Amino acid sequence: MPIVVKLDVVLAERKMKSKDLAARIGITEANLSLLKSGKVKGVRFATLEAICEALDCQPGDLLVYRPEGGATP
């Protein structure tokens, strides 16, 4: 998939556990895990906003576009 979710990296940089983020933004740990693994087809802007607020980051810190074929932008 050309969109890579880097949520796990940002969580590690902020020294925050997935469990704590899920509780803070009001989603289940299971849904956050699916988002971290990139197994979701979409994310609501409200959820993205809550994640960015909780982690003090920008959407671009969480999502990276990598074209098919493995080339890095």
N, C-alpha and C positions, 0 to 999 in steps of 0.2 A: 504494500500500500504506500503511495507516495507521501502521505501525511504521517509523520512520526510523532508520537506523544512522548514528551520528555518530563512528564510529571514526576516520575521516580527520581530523576536527577535533581530537580528543583527541591523536592522534599528532602533529599539527602543534604543538599547545600544549606537548607534552612533548619536542619536537624529536627525535623518534624516527622512523626509517625503517621502513616496513612489513617490509622484509627482516629487520631486526634483531628486530622483535617476533615475526615468524614463527619465527625461529631460537630465540628465548628461550622461547617457549611450546610449541614442538615441533609446529607445523603447517606445511604447505607455503605458499609465497608465493601460489600459485594459490588455495588455499582461503581464505586471509586476504583476498585481493582480492575473491573472491566475497562474503565476509562484509561487507567495506567497502562494496560496491556495493548491498547489500541483496538480492542475487539468491539467497539461501538461504531455505529454508522453516523452518529451525530452527537452533538452536545448542545444543550440549551445555553443561550447567551447568559441567562441568569446564573447558571451553574458555573460557567467560565468566569463571570464577573466575581462570584463568591470565592472561587479558587484564587484568582488574582489578588483579591483583597486580602484573603487570609495569608497568602504567601508573599505579599508585597512584590508582585511581579507583573509583567506584561504578557498578553496572550502569545506573543512571539517567543517568550521564554519557555513556553509549554509545548508549542507546536512548531514542527520544522517540516518544510516541503523538500522531499527527495524524489526527483524524477525517476520513473521506472528505468531500470537498467543500472542502477547503483551509482550514477554520477552524483557528486555532492555539489550543491549550488555554491 
